[in-house]
Amino acid sequence: MTVLKIATRKSPLALWQTEYVAAQLKAAHPGVEIELVPLSTRGDEVLDRSLAAIGGKGLFLKELELAMERGEANLAVHSLKDVPMELEPGFTLAAVLPREDESDALVSNVAADLESLPTGAIVGTSSLRRQAQLRALRPDLEIRDLRGNVNTRLAKLDAGEYDAIILAAAGLKRLGFDARIRTRLQAPHWLPAPAQGAIAIECFAADAESLRLCRALNDAATWTRVSAERAMNRALHGSCHVPVSALATLHGDRLHLQGAVGDVVTGRLVRAEAEMLLTDDHSPEDLGRFVANQLLEGGAAELLGAALLD
Ligand SMILES: NCc1[nH]cc(CCC(=O)O)c1CC(=O)O
């Protein structure tokens, strides 16, 4: 019997996502045996420094990839927004599951939306992208760092450390915290992280059997949308060091992409958007690169250059 071992981080959200993938694999391939391999990553352990300072998002993947290299796991499940634009050599994305709500959510015990937060209110987020968009919309707010898993962040809000915090709606919904969402921060004023809300399965590119089994779970529309968003981010050399946001939407064969690059200090945001018809000659990646160029021409090069010197 085929056994698929799935490496996962141990946070409640990571475990939820991996159990969800395991259930979908089991449903698609009833004969396949599935085992979870829970691991701790440096990104989970070091909570007193920003992700950018300790090496960026790849930290959430490293230990899972090492487990695959040691033969202890065939697959790894990730939030696609935490997956670097370039994977380590030999690895590939086998599938992307149907996207959950991609928006950011405002969670607060004092205000129903961003507009009604009192002047100077304290908002918790460590994401440069969220900080830059907050600066642009509400320069008066005081932004304070907030790390830890979703449950920890909600506990810190409830302890009164912040007036509001911003979290991905997808994570809140998966963990059953829908009721904590006061409002969803929406396009065009507010854009999510590239690929937010999408769960991805990673495996060895040479592992044909795992690839075949996972591909049954791939959602073509989600794959198209996140391909455009990630290509835009890649063309901007995006990482968690730079506040890049993107949202692609698909209407039939028309793919629309909005992107923004911000500056945490000044609150300046450069925006661009474009739409194209998906054809054999035009891929989602083409649209991503096009919008990235628009952003660079619109002044994003300057903002990205400044971020890289930090
Ligand atoms: N940065 C951590 C992270 N990675 C993915 C999600 C949410 C789930 C998703 O985007 O699929 C979160 C939590 C958050 O940003 O609130």
The ligand as a Gaussian input file, in Angstrom:
#p B3LYP/6-31G(d) Opt

LIG

0 1
 N        1.994000      35.061000       8.365000
 C        1.513000      33.813000       8.898000
 C        0.365000      33.305000       8.101000
 N        0.558000      32.566000       6.998000
 C       -0.659000      32.271000       6.468000
 C       -1.629000      32.835000       7.274000
 C       -3.073000      32.772000       7.050000
 C       -3.567000      31.660000       6.154000
 C       -3.447000      31.912000       4.691000
 O       -3.077000      32.990000       4.206000
 O       -3.759000      30.944000       3.952000
 C       -0.994000      33.486000       8.332000
 C       -1.607000      34.201000       9.455000
 C       -1.949000      35.641000       9.155000
 O       -1.322000      36.290000       8.312000
 O       -2.872000      36.163000       9.805000

